[in-house]
Amino acid sequence: MMVGLSLFIFLLVRVLPGDPAAVALGEFATPEKIEQLRRELWLDRPLHIQYLKFISDIFHLRLGMSTRYLRDVSIDVIEMFPATLELALFTMAIAIPVGVLIGIITAEKQNKALDYLLRPIAVAGAALPRFFIAILMQMVFSYWLSLFPLSGRIDAMIDIPPTVTGFYLIDSLLALRFDAFASSLTHIILPAIALAVSPIAEISRLVRARMLEEKRKDYALTLQANAMPKNVVNNKYMLKNAFSAALTNIGYNFGHLLGGSFLVETVFSWPGLGRYGVRAVLASDLNAVVAAGLTMGFTYAFINLVVDLLYGYLDPRVMVGYAGQT
């Protein structure tokens, strides 16, 4: 998967309009300077030679220099990826419990008033663009009600906590900087909710459908016939099976948050890797585009691996089937 991704990104950045060397040096650069930078970036070589050099640099953890910021792009990735990852984790921390809870409630109240109320909301949440939700939340909660800050990751008047994990919420607690923690929390809430609306809708719909399916199975009917409390049947047995159906969607949404949150990051001026990648594309910054794309792609592949492993925990039949094949 990573080999295919590397080839795709390599070819994609080569078809971007404009000469990266000319864009990096500006409109007043001389042809000699442009040609010198092209040689330094290996842009004057055949494509297959450029790709071999590209793969060699990846294996040696050399991602090249940014033609926009004139520094190693790995430094930018190290600085900006934790912001995107923290936002994605906080978003899923909201989306998973809320989505599962709504799914359980709507399955329990099937074809009742609460079910009819929540189902259209779930459909609307999945259909509305995230950037539109972000702008709407900015208008309501930041501009009109003044409950949350409009943009940024932390208040400009508050010092950034010492970097340990790169997550401001965790680093501020480790440093006992409760002012920084409060400021980071208020800044992350609105973008996280804007991103969480769609996963909440999708998770709730999947959990509801699977809970209704599990409710009609023999084991659930047998447990209820033996006077086992309904909440035990729902939470201990049915929910575990129902959650496995939503696990793939959760993994997909988490991966999408890492690469597809750039619009929300732009709206809230969140200094993450998504916004960095968009700016790199607009500036024809080849090395920065490659670094951002590979980082997100590797993380997405790793998340899919974790999801596959979790299937074995939630459904032991998966591990039994794998053991039988080996």
C-alpha positions in Angstrom: 0.0 0.0 0.0 2.8 2.4 0.9 4.7 1.6 -2.3 1.6 2.4 -4.4 1.0 5.5 -2.4 4.6 6.7 -2.9 4.3 6.2 -6.6 1.0 8.0 -6.8 2.2 11.0 -4.8 5.5 11.2 -6.8 3.6 11.3 -10.1 0.9 13.6 -8.8 3.4 16.3 -7.7 5.1 16.1 -11.0 2.0 17.2 -12.9 1.3 20.2 -10.7 1.2 23.4 -12.8 4.2 25.7 -12.7 7.9 25.2 -12.2 8.6 24.5 -8.5 12.1 26.0 -8.8 10.8 29.2 -10.3 8.0 29.5 -7.8 10.4 29.0 -4.9 12.8 31.7 -6.1 10.2 34.2 -7.1 9.5 36.2 -10.2 12.8 38.1 -10.0 15.0 35.0 -10.1 17.5 34.7 -12.9 17.4 31.7 -15.2 20.8 30.6 -13.9 19.5 30.5 -10.3 16.4 28.6 -11.4 18.4 26.0 -13.3 20.8 25.6 -10.3 17.8 24.9 -8.0 16.3 22.5 -10.5 19.6 20.5 -10.4 19.6 20.5 -6.6 16.1 19.1 -6.6 16.9 16.6 -9.3 14.2 18.0 -11.5 16.5 18.0 -14.5 16.7 14.2 -14.4 14.4 11.6 -16.0 11.4 10.6 -14.0 12.6 7.1 -13.2 15.9 8.5 -11.8 13.9 11.0 -9.8 11.7 8.2 -8.3 14.7 6.1 -7.4 16.3 9.1 -5.6 12.9 9.7 -4.0 12.7 6.2 -2.6 16.3 6.2 -1.4 15.6 9.5 0.5 12.5 8.0 2.1 14.5 5.0 3.4 17.1 7.3 4.8 14.4 9.5 6.3 15.5 12.4 4.1 12.3 14.2 3.0 14.2 17.2 1.4 14.0 20.9 1.8 10.9 23.0 1.5 11.1 25.4 -1.4 8.7 27.7 0.4 10.1 27.8 3.9 13.7 26.8 2.9 14.1 24.2 5.7 13.8 20.4 6.1 10.2 19.4 5.7 10.6 16.7 8.3 10.8 19.5 10.9 7.5 20.9 9.6 5.9 17.4 9.8 7.2 16.9 13.4 5.8 20.3 14.4 2.4 20.2 12.7 1.3 16.5 12.6 0.7 16.4 16.4 -1.8 19.2 16.0 -3.8 17.3 13.4 -3.5 14.0 15.4 -4.7 15.7 18.6 -7.7 17.2 16.8 -8.5 13.8 15.2 -8.2 11.9 18.5 -10.3 14.5 20.4 -12.9 14.4 17.6 -13.2 10.6 17.8 -13.4 10.8 21.6 -16.6 12.8 21.0 -17.9 10.9 18.0 -17.6 7.3 19.2 -19.5 7.5 22.6 -22.1 9.9 21.3 -22.7 7.9 18.1 -22.9 4.6 19.9 -25.3 6.1 22.5 -27.6 7.5 19.8 -27.5 4.2 18.0 -28.5 2.3 21.2 -31.3 4.8 22.0 -32.8 4.8 18.5 -32.7 1.0 18.4 -34.3 0.7 21.8 -37.0 3.3 20.8 -37.6 1.9 17.3 -40.4 3.6 15.5 -41.1 5.9 18.4 -41.0 9.7 18.6 -37.3 9.8 19.7 -36.3 7.5 16.9 -38.2 9.6 14.3 -36.5 12.7 15.7 -32.9 11.5 15.8 -32.8 9.6 12.4 -33.3 12.7 10.2 -30.7 14.5 12.3 -28.3 11.7 11.7 -28.9 11.9 7.9 -28.5 15.7 7.9 -25.2 15.3 9.9 -23.8 12.9 7.3 -24.9 15.1 4.4 -23.8 18.6 5.6 -20.3 19.6 4.5 -17.9 19.9 7.4 -16.6 23.3 6.4 -20.2 24.6 6.4 -20.8 23.3 9.9 -17.5 24.9 11.0 -18.4 28.3 9.7 -21.9 28.0 11.2 -20.5 27.1 14.6 -18.0 30.0 14.4 -20.9 32.4 13.7 -23.1 31.1 16.6 -20.7 30.2 19.4 -17.8 32.5 18.6 -19.3 35.6 17.0 -22.8 35.8 18.5 -22.5 34.1 21.9 -18.7 34.6 22.4 -18.4 31.3 24.2 -15.4 29.9 22.4 -12.4 31.5 20.6 -12.7 32.0 16.9 -9.4 30.4 15.7 -6.0 29.1 16.7 -4.8 26.4 18.9 -4.0 28.4 22.1 -4.4 31.9 23.3 -1.7 34.2 22.0 -1.2 35.6 25.5 -0.5 32.2 27.0 2.9 30.5 26.6 2.9 27.2 24.8 3.6 24.3 27.3 6.9 22.5 27.0 6.7 19.9 24.3 6.6 16.3 25.4 3.9 14.6 23.3 3.1 17.6 21.0 -0.5 17.5 22.3 -1.2 20.8 24.1 -3.9 19.2 26.3 -1.5 16.5 27.6 1.7 18.6 27.7 -0.1 21.4 29.7 -1.3 18.9 32.3 2.2 17.3 32.5 3.7 20.7 33.1 0.8 21.6 35.5 -0.1 24.6 33.3 -3.8 24.7 33.9 -4.1 28.0 32.1 -2.7 26.5 29.0 -4.9 23.4 29.4 -8.1 25.5 29.7 -7.1 27.7 26.7 -6.2 24.6 24.5 -9.5 22.9 25.5 -11.6 25.9 24.6 -9.8 26.2 21.2 -10.2 22.5 20.3 -13.9 22.1 21.1 -15.5 23.8 18.1 -13.3 22.3 15.4 -13.6 18.9 17.0 -17.4 19.1 17.1 -17.5 20.4 13.5 -15.5 17.3 12.5 -17.5 14.9 14.8 -20.9 15.6 13.3 -20.5 13.3 10.3 -18.9 10.4 12.2 -21.6 10.6 14.9 -24.2 10.3 12.2 -22.6 7.3 10.5 -21.7 5.4 13.7 -25.2 5.9 15.1 -26.8 4.6 11.9 -24.6 1.5 11.8 -25.0 0.7 15.5 -28.8 1.1 15.3 -29.1 -1.2 12.3 -26.8 -3.8 13.9 -28.6 -3.6 17.3 -31.9 -4.2 15.7 -30.4 -7.2 13.9 -28.9 -8.6 17.1 -32.1 -8.2 19.0 -33.8 -10.8 16.7 -31.1 -13.4 17.1 -31.6 -16.6 19.1 -29.0 -15.8 21.8 -30.6 -12.5 22.6 -34.1 -14.0 22.8 -32.8 -16.9 24.9 -31.1 -14.6 27.4 -34.2 -12.4 27.7 -36.4 -15.5 28.1 -34.1 -16.6 31.0 -34.9 -13.4 32.8 -31.6 -11.8 32.3 -31.9 -8.0 32.7 -32.4 -6.2 29.4 -29.6 -3.7 30.0 -27.1 -6.6 30.6 -28.2 -8.2 27.3 -27.9 -4.9 25.5 -24.6 -3.7 26.9 -22.7 -6.9 27.5 -23.6 -9.0 24.5 -25.5 -7.2 21.8 -23.4 -4.0 21.9 -20.1 -5.8 21.5 -21.4 -7.5 18.3 -23.0 -4.3 17.1 -19.9 -2.2 17.7 -17.8 -4.5 15.5 -19.9 -3.5 12.5 -19.1 0.2 13.2 -15.4 -0.5 13.7 -14.5 -0.3 10.0 -16.4 3.0 9.7 -14.6 4.4 12.8 -11.2 3.4 11.3 -12.1 5.0 8.0 -13.4 8.2 9.7 -10.3 8.5 11.8 -8.1 8.1 8.7 -10.2 10.6 6.9 -9.9 13.1 9.7 -6.1 13.1 9.3 -6.2 13.8 5.6 -9.6 15.4 5.1 -9.8 18.0 7.8 -7.8 20.6 6.0 -11.0 22.7 5.3 -11.9 22.8 9.0 -8.3 23.5 9.9 -8.3 26.4 7.4 -11.6 27.8 8.8 -10.3 27.7 12.4 -6.7 28.5 11.5 -5.6 25.3 13.1 -1.9 24.8 12.6 -2.1 21.2 11.4 -0.6 19.1 8.7 -3.8 19.3 6.5 -3.6 23.1 6.1 0.2 22.7 5.6 -0.3 20.3 2.8 -2.9 22.5 1.0 -0.5 25.5 1.2 2.3 23.3 -0.1 0.2 22.3 -3.1 -0.7 26.0 -3.9 3.0 26.9 -3.6 4.1 23.9 -5.8 6.3 22.9 -2.8 7.0 19.3 -4.0 8.9 18.0 -1.0 6.3 19.4 1.4 3.4 17.8 -0.5 5.2 14.5 -0.5 6.0 14.6 3.2 2.4 15.5 4.1 0.9 12.9 1.8 3.2 10.1 3.0 2.7 10.9 6.7 -1.0 10.8 6.3 -0.9 7.7 4.2 1.3 5.8 6.6 -0.9 6.8 9.5 -4.0 5.7 7.6 -2.5 2.3 6.8 -1.4 1.9 10.5 -5.0 2.6 11.6 -6.4 0.0 9.3 -4.0 -2.5 10.7 -5.1 -1.6 14.3 -8.8 -2.0 13.2 -8.0 -5.5 11.8 -6.4 -6.5 15.0 -9.4 -5.2 17.0 -11.7 -7.4 15.0 -10.1 -10.4 16.5 -10.7 -9.0 20.0 -14.4 -8.1 19.4 -15.1 -11.3 17.3 -13.0 -14.3 18.3 -14.3 -16.2 15.3 -12.0 -14.0 13.1 -8.9 -15.3 15.0 -10.2 -18.9 15.0 -10.7 -18.7 11.2 -7.2 -17.2 10.8 -5.7 -20.0 12.9 -7.6 -22.6 10.9 -6.1 -21.3 7.6 -2.5 -21.4 9.0 
